Amino acid sequence: MVMDHEIIIFTPIFAILIGFIVFTILKKRKRSPKSIYKLIDDLEKKYIY
């Protein structure tokens, strides 16, 4: 029964920690639409033309 008590305490902590890590990674990789269009345009020029 002690195991159930530990799971109840630690599961929300791990969930918050994983959510925070994912949020920080997504925030770092966030790009504006303008930069995405420029990147696509540059790739088209490099590989298609």
C-alpha positions in Angstrom: 0.0 0.0 0.0 3.0 2.3 0.5 3.7 2.0 -3.3 0.3 3.5 -4.2 0.9 6.5 -2.0 4.3 7.2 -3.7 2.7 6.9 -7.2 0.0 9.4 -6.2 2.6 11.9 -5.0 5.2 11.5 -7.8 3.0 11.2 -10.9 1.8 14.9 -11.0 5.4 16.0 -10.4 6.7 14.0 -13.4 3.8 15.2 -15.5 4.5 18.9 -14.7 8.3 18.4 -15.3 7.7 16.7 -18.7 5.2 19.4 -19.7 7.7 22.2 -18.8 10.5 20.5 -20.8 8.3 20.2 -23.9 7.1 23.8 -23.5 10.6 25.1 -23.3 11.7 23.1 -26.4 8.7 24.3 -28.4 9.3 27.9 -27.3 12.9 27.8 -28.5 12.0 26.3 -31.9 9.1 28.7 -32.5 9.5 30.6 -35.8 7.5 33.4 -37.3 5.6 32.6 -40.5 7.8 35.1 -42.3 11.0 33.2 -41.5 9.3 29.9 -42.4 8.3 31.2 -45.8 11.9 32.5 -46.3 13.3 29.1 -45.4 11.0 27.3 -47.9 11.9 29.8 -50.6 15.6 29.4 -50.0 15.3 25.6 -50.1 13.3 25.8 -53.4 16.0 28.0 -55.0 18.7 25.7 -53.8 17.3 22.3 -54.8 14.7 23.0 -57.6 16.2 25.8 -59.7 
